[in-house]
Amino acid sequence: MRPFETKVSILIVGYNSKELIRDCLTSLFLNTSRAELSFEVIVVDNSSDGTAEMVSEHFPEVHVVANLDNRGFGAGNNLAASHASGKYLLLLNPDTIVRSNKALVRLVEFADSNPHAAAWGGVTLLESGEIDPGCYLRLPSLALALKNLFGIHGKSHQLVDRSPTFCGEVEVLNGAYMMVDRAVWNGIGGFDESFKLYSEEVDLCYRIGQTGRPIMMTGASRIKHLAGSGNAFQSTRMLARTRGQMHYARKHFSTPGWIAMGCILWMHAAVRYCIGNVLGCLPKQKKAARVASAYSLIFWQPTKWWHGWNGVQL
């Protein structure tokens, strides 16, 4: 097998996110030395907001792929990967900022020192500097969904609160900052493109886990993640997330299992919608009102997400 000329291919998929991509690429090139790391950047633009033209003008070293239709995050990354030449494929969200001049170097060094793994990730930090709670995830299960319904989170996120020297195995990496072995990616066929948005990285990590190789995370590599770009409580965003969760359940659970998952998701929305409306009537409880609004579509229109992404276009 020929050795890879490029160590890591950085894949960025954008949709109407020109300014985010500009900031992401600026931070990437400012804080990543080609003397230390051989890398290439591939941007797939699913929009018509001038992103492709901006990238070509200001970042001529970036390979831009202008996609004529928006088929989602997974399909966009699959397209980017088809143009990649690196040993590793690094998925990087447009709403991320490479803060440190060693972040990507340390992630690649971590992968090189743990070649038995199939995927590697670093820590993502919110704008406040706090650990992003979506830094890594557990694989979905009915037991986990019930705990979430009742607000029982346990110690599932304590791993990422340790010192920058920690490393460990996780079940699911955040798709905003995830690096996958190219051979493994090719072997499993990349993303399942039937997932349009949300849970596609959960499905990917599940299938990576089926290869028998672990998924690992290091605290030594940390970047900023704007996590939704201020739209965390947007009802359409929550609807898309629930569609993704249901799509995963329908794919991987038994029929009674995915029906039960759908009922739990609806009850989760019902509790937060009702409590949010009650608390939202009180002074200084604007966040509660926003939570109620975010879950309104899930609560009132379950037919919009019950079938997952089947038959739904972006």
LOBATI-156567 format. One record per residue (C-alpha): residue number from 1; x negated, y negated, z negated. Coordinates in Angstrom, 3 decimals, decimal comma. Layout:
! residues N
<r NUM; <X; Y; Z>>
...
! end
This chain:
! residues 314
<r 1; <0,000; 0,000; 0,000>>
<r 2; <-1,336; -3,445; 0,934>>
<r 3; <-2,004; -5,764; -2,019>>
<r 4; <0,278; -8,765; -2,302>>
<r 5; <-1,313; -12,016; -1,133>>
<r 6; <1,062; -14,022; -3,349>>
<r 7; <1,413; -13,195; -7,039>>
<r 8; <4,863; -14,638; -7,639>>
<r 9; <7,656; -15,862; -5,406>>
<r 10; <9,819; -18,454; -7,164>>
<r 11; <13,433; -18,290; -5,984>>
<r 12; <15,775; -21,258; -6,495>>
<r 13; <19,377; -21,243; -5,305>>
<r 14; <21,259; -24,536; -5,300>>
<r 15; <24,780; -25,731; -4,645>>
<r 16; <25,361; -29,504; -4,608>>
<r 17; <22,477; -29,909; -7,025>>
<r 18; <20,058; -32,144; -5,122>>
<r 19; <18,904; -34,220; -8,091>>
<r 20; <18,556; -31,166; -10,342>>
<r 21; <16,427; -29,410; -7,729>>
<r 22; <14,320; -32,535; -7,273>>
<r 23; <13,601; -32,653; -11,024>>
<r 24; <13,031; -28,891; -11,207>>
<r 25; <10,534; -28,861; -8,332>>
<r 26; <8,755; -31,975; -9,601>>
<r 27; <8,214; -30,337; -12,996>>
<r 28; <7,235; -27,040; -11,397>>
<r 29; <4,468; -28,457; -9,224>>
<r 30; <3,319; -30,881; -11,913>>
<r 31; <2,889; -28,141; -14,516>>
<r 32; <1,805; -25,107; -12,477>>
<r 33; <-1,759; -24,896; -11,204>>
<r 34; <-2,435; -22,977; -8,005>>
<r 35; <-5,959; -22,472; -9,300>>
<r 36; <-4,485; -20,301; -12,057>>
<r 37; <-1,510; -18,786; -10,263>>
<r 38; <-0,855; -17,840; -6,656>>
<r 39; <2,769; -18,723; -6,029>>
<r 40; <5,267; -19,731; -3,378>>
<r 41; <8,629; -21,455; -3,753>>
<r 42; <11,734; -20,580; -1,754>>
<r 43; <14,852; -22,731; -2,039>>
<r 44; <18,175; -21,528; -0,683>>
<r 45; <20,566; -24,442; -0,237>>
<r 46; <24,226; -23,420; -0,234>>
<r 47; <25,481; -26,997; 0,013>>
<r 48; <25,757; -29,933; 2,386>>
<r 49; <24,656; -32,710; 0,027>>
<r 50; <21,300; -33,298; 1,668>>
<r 51; <19,338; -30,960; -0,606>>
<r 52; <17,592; -29,185; 2,273>>
<r 53; <16,497; -32,477; 3,826>>
<r 54; <15,282; -33,851; 0,472>>
<r 55; <13,212; -30,752; -0,280>>
<r 56; <11,683; -30,691; 3,203>>
<r 57; <10,728; -34,370; 2,927>>
<r 58; <9,365; -34,488; -0,615>>
<r 59; <8,151; -30,902; -1,086>>
<r 60; <6,834; -29,741; 2,316>>
<r 61; <5,127; -26,723; 0,742>>
<r 62; <8,525; -25,287; -0,198>>
<r 63; <10,206; -22,831; 2,150>>
<r 64; <13,799; -24,054; 2,570>>
<r 65; <16,591; -21,755; 3,741>>
<r 66; <19,767; -23,668; 4,588>>
<r 67; <22,720; -21,341; 4,070>>
<r 68; <25,806; -22,136; 6,124>>
<r 69; <28,244; -20,777; 3,558>>
<r 70; <28,194; -20,560; -0,222>>
<r 71; <28,391; -16,861; -1,056>>
<r 72; <27,276; -17,219; -4,659>>
<r 73; <24,215; -16,998; -6,876>>
<r 74; <23,472; -13,323; -6,261>>
<r 75; <23,769; -13,467; -2,482>>
<r 76; <21,654; -16,631; -2,437>>
<r 77; <18,872; -14,948; -4,386>>
<r 78; <19,039; -11,876; -2,167>>
<r 79; <18,572; -14,159; 0,829>>
<r 80; <15,653; -15,929; -0,847>>
<r 81; <14,057; -12,582; -1,750>>
<r 82; <14,224; -11,484; 1,875>>
<r 83; <11,829; -14,368; 2,686>>
<r 84; <9,521; -13,707; -0,285>>
<r 85; <6,036; -12,206; -0,179>>
<r 86; <5,138; -12,047; -3,876>>
<r 87; <4,494; -9,096; -6,165>>
<r 88; <6,922; -10,640; -8,638>>
<r 89; <10,207; -12,404; -7,941>>
<r 90; <10,929; -15,213; -10,402>>
<r 91; <14,535; -16,403; -10,516>>
<r 92; <14,629; -20,043; -11,573>>
<r 93; <17,799; -22,096; -11,974>>
<r 94; <17,951; -25,592; -10,468>>
<r 95; <18,877; -26,921; -13,920>>
<r 96; <15,574; -25,895; -15,485>>
<r 97; <12,511; -27,972; -16,245>>
<r 98; <9,023; -26,473; -16,522>>
<r 99; <7,807; -28,320; -19,606>>
<r 100; <4,407; -26,739; -20,136>>
<r 101; <1,465; -26,428; -17,765>>
<r 102; <1,096; -22,822; -18,907>>
<r 103; <4,720; -21,605; -18,928>>
<r 104; <4,700; -19,680; -15,651>>
<r 105; <1,087; -18,581; -16,029>>
<r 106; <1,869; -17,067; -19,420>>
<r 107; <4,927; -15,258; -18,086>>
<r 108; <2,889; -13,690; -15,283>>
<r 109; <0,107; -12,795; -17,720>>
<r 110; <2,726; -11,142; -19,930>>
<r 111; <3,997; -9,121; -16,959>>
<r 112; <0,470; -8,094; -15,991>>
<r 113; <-0,188; -6,890; -19,545>>
<r 114; <3,088; -4,934; -19,639>>
<r 115; <3,209; -3,223; -16,246>>
<r 116; <5,394; -0,418; -17,599>>
<r 117; <8,319; -2,867; -17,706>>
<r 118; <10,491; -3,714; -14,714>>
<r 119; <11,454; -7,292; -15,589>>
<r 120; <10,152; -10,008; -17,866>>
<r 121; <11,561; -13,243; -19,210>>
<r 122; <10,622; -16,213; -21,345>>
<r 123; <12,514; -18,408; -23,769>>
<r 124; <14,815; -21,144; -22,493>>
<r 125; <15,355; -24,213; -24,639>>
<r 126; <18,297; -26,615; -24,633>>
<r 127; <17,804; -30,343; -24,149>>
<r 128; <17,864; -30,703; -27,931>>
<r 129; <14,868; -28,391; -28,188>>
<r 130; <16,902; -25,638; -29,806>>
<r 131; <16,819; -22,059; -28,537>>
<r 132; <19,350; -21,481; -25,764>>
<r 133; <21,807; -18,913; -27,231>>
<r 134; <22,081; -17,405; -23,761>>
<r 135; <18,327; -16,796; -23,692>>
<r 136; <18,978; -13,105; -23,623>>
<r 137; <22,141; -11,042; -23,930>>
<r 138; <23,437; -7,671; -24,975>>
<r 139; <24,991; -5,334; -22,423>>
<r 140; <28,783; -5,701; -22,596>>
<r 141; <30,804; -3,151; -24,570>>
<r 142; <34,251; -3,030; -26,147>>
<r 143; <32,694; -3,034; -29,617>>
<r 144; <30,678; -6,149; -28,803>>
<r 145; <33,741; -7,852; -27,290>>
<r 146; <35,758; -7,175; -30,442>>
<r 147; <32,997; -8,609; -32,624>>
<r 148; <32,933; -11,697; -30,437>>
<r 149; <36,719; -11,999; -30,690>>
<r 150; <36,487; -12,162; -34,469>>
<r 151; <33,353; -14,313; -34,483>>
<r 152; <31,072; -11,566; -35,803>>
<r 153; <27,730; -12,202; -34,122>>
<r 154; <25,406; -10,466; -36,570>>
<r 155; <21,699; -10,719; -35,864>>
<r 156; <21,781; -10,371; -32,095>>
<r 157; <19,926; -13,642; -31,447>>
<r 158; <17,347; -13,602; -34,227>>
<r 159; <14,696; -12,176; -31,915>>
<r 160; <14,216; -15,455; -30,069>>
<r 161; <13,837; -17,426; -33,312>>
<r 162; <10,452; -15,880; -34,018>>
<r 163; <7,062; -17,424; -33,341>>
<r 164; <5,756; -17,983; -29,787>>
<r 165; <3,560; -14,910; -30,213>>
<r 166; <6,429; -12,404; -30,314>>
<r 167; <7,301; -9,979; -27,553>>
<r 168; <9,979; -7,346; -27,385>>
<r 169; <12,454; -5,402; -25,311>>
<r 170; <15,884; -6,869; -24,539>>
<r 171; <18,917; -5,552; -22,679>>
<r 172; <19,714; -8,545; -20,454>>
<r 173; <17,610; -11,546; -19,450>>
<r 174; <19,003; -14,962; -18,680>>
<r 175; <19,304; -15,288; -14,913>>
<r 176; <18,020; -18,852; -15,219>>
<r 177; <14,503; -17,608; -15,976>>
<r 178; <13,933; -13,976; -15,073>>
<r 179; <11,056; -12,278; -13,265>>
<r 180; <11,497; -8,884; -11,614>>
<r 181; <8,989; -6,444; -10,184>>
<r 182; <9,354; -6,609; -6,408>>
<r 183; <9,309; -2,818; -5,992>>
<r 184; <12,074; -2,401; -8,579>>
<r 185; <14,132; -5,160; -6,948>>
<r 186; <13,850; -3,448; -3,568>>
<r 187; <14,633; -0,077; -5,113>>
<r 188; <17,956; -1,180; -6,621>>
<r 189; <18,871; -3,484; -3,753>>
<r 190; <18,746; -6,783; -5,634>>
<r 191; <21,980; -8,393; -6,784>>
<r 192; <25,399; -6,894; -6,191>>
<r 193; <26,859; -9,605; -3,953>>
<r 194; <30,437; -8,835; -4,983>>
<r 195; <29,619; -10,914; -8,095>>
<r 196; <30,036; -14,511; -6,955>>
<r 197; <29,157; -16,250; -10,239>>
<r 198; <28,451; -15,039; -13,779>>
<r 199; <27,559; -11,549; -15,006>>
<r 200; <25,524; -10,848; -11,868>>
<r 201; <22,328; -10,811; -13,957>>
<r 202; <24,043; -8,542; -16,495>>
<r 203; <24,837; -6,064; -13,720>>
<r 204; <21,300; -6,416; -12,334>>
<r 205; <19,731; -5,737; -15,734>>
<r 206; <22,030; -2,760; -16,305>>
<r 207; <20,850; -1,239; -13,034>>
<r 208; <17,228; -2,071; -13,848>>
<r 209; <17,691; -0,241; -17,145>>
<r 210; <18,945; 2,795; -15,248>>
<r 211; <15,503; 3,131; -13,656>>
<r 212; <14,110; 4,062; -17,081>>
<r 213; <11,789; 1,059; -17,270>>
<r 214; <12,307; -1,561; -20,000>>
<r 215; <13,097; -5,255; -19,743>>
<r 216; <10,827; -7,435; -21,852>>
<r 217; <10,741; -10,969; -23,171>>
<r 218; <7,972; -13,173; -24,512>>
<r 219; <8,076; -16,236; -26,709>>
<r 220; <4,817; -17,517; -25,212>>
<r 221; <6,558; -18,851; -22,092>>
<r 222; <9,180; -21,550; -22,689>>
<r 223; <11,031; -23,870; -20,331>>
<r 224; <13,944; -26,288; -20,683>>
<r 225; <17,390; -25,212; -19,481>>
<r 226; <20,094; -27,851; -19,097>>
<r 227; <22,628; -24,999; -19,442>>
<r 228; <25,606; -26,024; -17,382>>
<r 229; <24,577; -29,621; -16,739>>
<r 230; <27,153; -30,993; -19,172>>
<r 231; <30,116; -28,899; -17,949>>
<r 232; <30,141; -26,273; -20,701>>
<r 233; <33,814; -26,944; -21,517>>
<r 234; <35,090; -27,177; -17,966>>
<r 235; <38,119; -24,924; -17,449>>
<r 236; <37,097; -23,813; -13,950>>
<r 237; <33,655; -22,884; -15,265>>
<r 238; <35,182; -20,782; -18,045>>
<r 239; <37,522; -19,178; -15,523>>
<r 240; <34,586; -18,190; -13,306>>
<r 241; <32,724; -16,768; -16,314>>
<r 242; <35,739; -14,660; -17,281>>
<r 243; <36,085; -13,416; -13,700>>
<r 244; <32,460; -12,300; -13,855>>
<r 245; <32,984; -10,494; -17,160>>
<r 246; <36,042; -8,724; -15,801>>
<r 247; <34,273; -7,841; -12,559>>
<r 248; <31,513; -6,167; -14,578>>
<r 249; <34,042; -4,277; -16,714>>
<r 250; <35,917; -3,012; -13,664>>
<r 251; <32,655; -1,810; -12,130>>
<r 252; <31,097; -0,083; -15,125>>
<r 253; <33,938; 0,830; -17,530>>
<r 254; <36,586; 3,541; -17,249>>
<r 255; <40,113; 2,413; -16,327>>
<r 256; <41,290; 2,388; -19,970>>
<r 257; <38,030; 0,607; -20,854>>
<r 258; <38,374; -2,277; -18,417>>
<r 259; <42,058; -2,711; -19,257>>
<r 260; <41,107; -2,940; -22,934>>
<r 261; <38,347; -5,418; -22,070>>
<r 262; <40,822; -7,568; -20,157>>
<r 263; <43,172; -7,620; -23,146>>
<r 264; <40,326; -8,617; -25,468>>
<r 265; <39,244; -11,412; -23,117>>
<r 266; <42,802; -12,736; -23,032>>
<r 267; <43,109; -12,576; -26,833>>
<r 268; <39,763; -14,349; -27,165>>
<r 269; <41,076; -17,160; -24,963>>
<r 270; <44,425; -17,240; -26,798>>
<r 271; <42,802; -17,666; -30,211>>
<r 272; <40,520; -20,474; -29,052>>
<r 273; <43,257; -22,174; -27,047>>
<r 274; <45,749; -22,181; -29,919>>
<r 275; <43,301; -23,116; -32,679>>
<r 276; <41,712; -25,750; -30,452>>
<r 277; <45,087; -27,389; -29,820>>
<r 278; <45,924; -27,432; -33,518>>
<r 279; <42,571; -28,832; -34,615>>
<r 280; <42,495; -31,199; -31,668>>
<r 281; <45,386; -33,137; -33,199>>
<r 282; <43,220; -34,042; -36,181>>
<r 283; <40,904; -37,064; -36,298>>
<r 284; <37,352; -36,540; -35,085>>
<r 285; <38,172; -33,149; -33,532>>
<r 286; <37,635; -33,981; -29,865>>
<r 287; <35,444; -30,918; -29,376>>
<r 288; <38,302; -28,648; -30,490>>
<r 289; <40,552; -30,248; -27,880>>
<r 290; <37,901; -29,680; -25,199>>
<r 291; <37,635; -26,023; -26,219>>
<r 292; <41,410; -25,621; -25,894>>
<r 293; <41,305; -27,213; -22,449>>
<r 294; <38,423; -24,957; -21,382>>
<r 295; <40,396; -21,805; -22,203>>
<r 296; <43,728; -23,040; -20,812>>
<r 297; <43,458; -21,362; -17,396>>
<r 298; <42,336; -18,059; -18,923>>
<r 299; <45,222; -18,111; -21,397>>
<r 300; <48,013; -19,266; -19,096>>
<r 301; <46,949; -17,654; -15,805>>
<r 302; <45,402; -14,231; -16,447>>
<r 303; <46,162; -13,140; -12,879>>
<r 304; <43,421; -15,560; -11,760>>
<r 305; <40,718; -13,460; -13,442>>
<r 306; <42,216; -10,015; -14,124>>
<r 307; <40,913; -8,593; -10,837>>
<r 308; <37,424; -10,035; -11,287>>
<r 309; <35,989; -11,511; -8,096>>
<r 310; <37,888; -9,093; -5,863>>
<r 311; <39,617; -11,105; -3,158>>
<r 312; <38,402; -14,438; -4,599>>
<r 313; <36,224; -16,804; -2,622>>
<r 314; <34,065; -19,617; -4,019>>
! end
